[in-house]
Amino acid sequence: MAQDNGSNLGWFVAGAVVGAVAALLYAPQSGQDTRKYIGKSALEGRDALGESGKELMERGKELYERGKRISEDAGDLFDRGKKLVQG
């Protein structure tokens, strides 16, 4: 799933770049207005990347904890099976 999030993030960034270029080419705005627009778009993109990073980090923590529990459960099962064989 992490690959899906990375892929989605890549497509989002690519779309933002294409959108910014199209806006520059077709915008009937002054240079100052265009620079403000680009700055605002860059901040929005940065915020979106930050949120995606947080989501990926949380998902990674969840998967780590799940793997840790599975490993501990497997160790407990191994110990119980070992006791059954020995005793």
C-alpha positions in Angstrom: 0.0 0.0 0.0 2.9 2.3 0.6 3.8 2.0 -3.0 0.3 3.1 -3.9 0.6 6.2 -1.8 4.0 7.1 -3.3 2.6 6.6 -6.8 -0.5 8.8 -6.0 1.8 11.4 -4.5 4.0 11.4 -7.7 0.9 11.8 -9.9 -0.3 14.6 -7.7 3.0 16.5 -8.0 3.1 15.9 -11.7 -0.5 17.2 -12.0 0.3 20.3 -10.0 3.3 21.1 -12.2 1.3 20.6 -15.4 -1.5 22.8 -13.9 0.9 25.5 -13.0 2.5 25.5 -16.4 -0.9 25.7 -18.1 -2.0 28.5 -15.8 1.2 30.4 -16.7 0.6 30.0 -20.4 -3.1 30.9 -20.4 -3.4 33.3 -17.5 -4.2 36.9 -18.5 -2.6 38.2 -15.3 0.2 40.5 -14.6 3.6 39.1 -13.6 3.1 40.1 -10.0 -0.3 38.3 -9.8 1.2 35.2 -11.5 4.0 35.1 -9.0 1.5 35.3 -6.1 -0.4 32.5 -7.7 2.7 30.4 -8.1 3.7 31.1 -4.5 0.3 30.1 -3.2 0.3 26.9 -5.3 3.7 26.0 -4.1 2.6 26.4 -0.4 -0.5 24.3 -1.1 1.7 21.6 -2.7 4.1 21.7 0.2 1.2 21.3 2.7 -0.2 18.4 0.7 3.2 16.7 0.6 3.5 17.2 4.4 0.2 15.6 5.0 1.0 12.7 2.7 4.3 12.2 4.6 2.4 12.2 7.9 -0.1 9.6 6.7 2.7 7.4 5.4 4.5 7.7 8.7 1.4 6.7 10.6 0.8 3.8 8.3 4.3 2.6 8.8 4.0 2.8 12.6 0.8 0.7 12.4 2.4 -1.9 10.2 5.4 -2.1 12.5 3.3 -2.6 15.6 1.2 -5.2 13.8 4.4 -7.1 12.7 5.7 -6.9 16.2 2.5 -8.4 17.6 2.6 -11.2 15.0 6.2 -12.0 15.8 5.5 -12.1 19.6 2.5 -14.3 19.0 4.6 -16.7 16.8 7.3 -16.8 19.5 4.6 -17.7 22.1 3.2 -20.4 19.9 6.7 -21.8 19.3 7.4 -21.9 23.1 4.1 -23.7 23.8 4.7 -26.2 21.0 8.2 -26.8 22.4 6.8 -27.5 25.9 4.2 -29.9 24.4 6.9 -31.9 22.6 9.2 -32.0 25.6 6.7 -32.7 28.3 
